[in-house]
């Protein structure tokens, strides 16, 4: 494309179009995916901090409602037109690739930030969720223990559409970055990048891979909706905590499901 020069100007400005290439990767989880969406209540507290409760208010208010927290831990698609009910931000995949670049020779994190992106805003995550409760440490100075409830997908899969600028980045480099991110960075909560846990790791597979096709077929929106309504416990600790909480909440007179 040539920009028009002003009258009596001899110079011609040439605009070179940036060359882009697109690849879509199929990935299958090799460790469970833990959903980490911030609930509407937490976001609301950031906008309008809650007032401190007195002893009487604390005694008549549930500190946690595991089933509500479980359902609110997902990034949720609206309506019934989406492939899945559970989604994950496209930016999370790009950040994983950029973090992987820090550990690999030949590609810099700043390059990935400028020259590579994952298309879309939210990407579908296939798989059937379960309820997962675990003791965590708060970020306060005393590292106060608490119990956090989230949705976890023991088996999961996704399609990741990546666009990148050529010839600055090559197909093989982009594929290597995503594959490496699946090994030692991960996505979602409790991923290896954060240190202690190893959730959210994944492999790149062919689109006709049996595991990928099975999870996509069995872990779509309808199966996810059913599991969000009536979940199974992920592990023994979750089952015991949920049973204790339900019995104790009823004993104290709270109406819970």
Beta strands, then each sheet from edge to edge (+ up, - down):
strand 1: 2-3
strand 2: 13-14
strand 3: 19-29
strand 4: 33-34
strand 5: 75-76
strand 6: 86-89
strand 7: 116-118
strand 8: 122-124
strand 9: 129-137
strand 10: 145-153
strand 11: 157-166
strand 12: 202-205
sheet 1: 1+ 2-
sheet 2: 7+ 11- 3+ 12-
sheet 3: 4+ 10- 9+
sheet 4: 5+ 6- 8+
end
